[in-house]
Amino acid sequence: MFKKKIFRQQQLKFMVLNLLAFTIIFAIFGVIIFSQVQNTLYSKTDEELLSFKNKISDHPAVKSPMPNKGLDPNGPPNGRQKNPNPRIMVVKWSEDGQILNKDEIGTLLYENYLYDYQLDKTNIDQVTMTQIHDLYDFRYILIEDTNEGDEIAYTQLMINVDPEQLILNNFGKLIIICSAIFIVLSISASYLLSKKMMKPIIHSWNKQAEFVENASHELRTPLTIIQNKLELLLTSPQEKIASKFENIALSLAETRRLSKLTSDLLTLARADSSETQLVKQMIHVDSFVQNVCVPYSEIAESQDKHFWLNLSSDFQIEADEVRLHQLLVILLDNALKYTSENDSIGVKMYSEENRIVLEVSDTGIGIKEENHKQIFERFYREDKARTRESGGVGLGLSIAQWIVEQHKGTIKVIPNPSKGTTFKIKLPK
């Protein structure tokens, strides 16, 4: 229950973070798009206002955006002068804020738009947005008149932008609606992503819990045996060592098994934390394997087992000699454990696709095909009772896989056609 609560809290955090990230991205995207559309819509009107302002500054006699006489408006582009936009309205103001050119503007325009319009002198020579009667949108530029021979203090160029503003308002509504839809979709996407992000965490948690549980169990067993045997020895302190030889031997065996288990656990812990660094050097493969196999050949012979070598890869590889030796020991130990009298154990070396291939095979009890993917998991044992009797705890093949992967190689198990198992390792030359 506590574990599920932690997982739910962590998933909720991931979901909130993903949703926040999506929301910020969509908000920034919407603002950028809206700004670009706004600038695009108003760029033409602003350009026309500034162009007409320059025309007035260069030719003060120009009073309104009327076509130039004497030029053919239908002529070629080079033969006519660009005329101002007819939507531009010129308003001339006195110093006290009175409109001086009501007749030029027209009675209809003045009475409908400008009869109560107040002059704003804050933005001179800048294109500014304004709204008249809270209905009509204009962009304008205010020019200060420097001619002292008349009453005109300011000239205001105004252009109606209601169509542009309508497009912008509709686009803004569309952005808001799309953003709302995207946020709803983001909630679903955030939930799915948080669930997906939790999978490796839950897997690691379960693996860690399983690892701790198995390690505790494997450590507790030899410790319990050693404790019981020592307590039994204390009950008869006057006895001689010879009479208690069996108890002492069993305690020593469990101590050795405990020492090997802690050493394997330490190796895997350092591997997980990337503390273990390989010390690579050039190794002649055939001679190295042959030297490692010599004692195992003698052990196999003493157990009435056949041990054979087939070394035909006269190559050198760059590898960690200690770890490679550990790899071979793990595989050969397993082969000896799970074979009986008259079974055979063999090591084969050859080259394949620019790689060195090492095969350790035996004709023992073999591994069920459905368990091939699990045998490299920590503490996995196909037959727990038999493995415990032989002293194994299911960590050797995990260490073997780590050693191979550190050498950028691959390891897999291949079932023999008749019986037994073959471990196939590929290492780069």
Secondary structure, 3 states (H helix, E strand, C coil): CHHHHHHHHHHHHHHHHHHHHHHHHHHHHHHHHHHHHHHHHHHHHHHHHHHHHHHHHHCCCCCCCCCCCCCCCCCCHHHCCCCCCCCEEEEEECCCCCECCHHHHCHHHHHHHHCCCCCCCCCECCEEEEEECCCEEEEEEEEECCCCCCCCCEEEEEEECHHHHHHHHHHHHHHHHHHHHHHHHHHHHHHHHHHHHHHHHHHHHHHHHHHHHHHHHHHHHHHHHHHHHHHHHHCCCCCCHHHHHHHHHHHHHHHHHHHHHHHHHHHHHHHHCCCCCCCEEEEEHHHHHHHHHHHHHHHHHHCCCEEEEEECCCCEEEEEHHHHHHHHHHHHHHHHHCCCCCCEEEEEEEEECCEEEEEEEECCCCCCHHHCCCCCCCCCCCCHHHHHHCCCCCCHHHHHHHHHHHCCCEEEEEECCCCCEEEEEEEEC
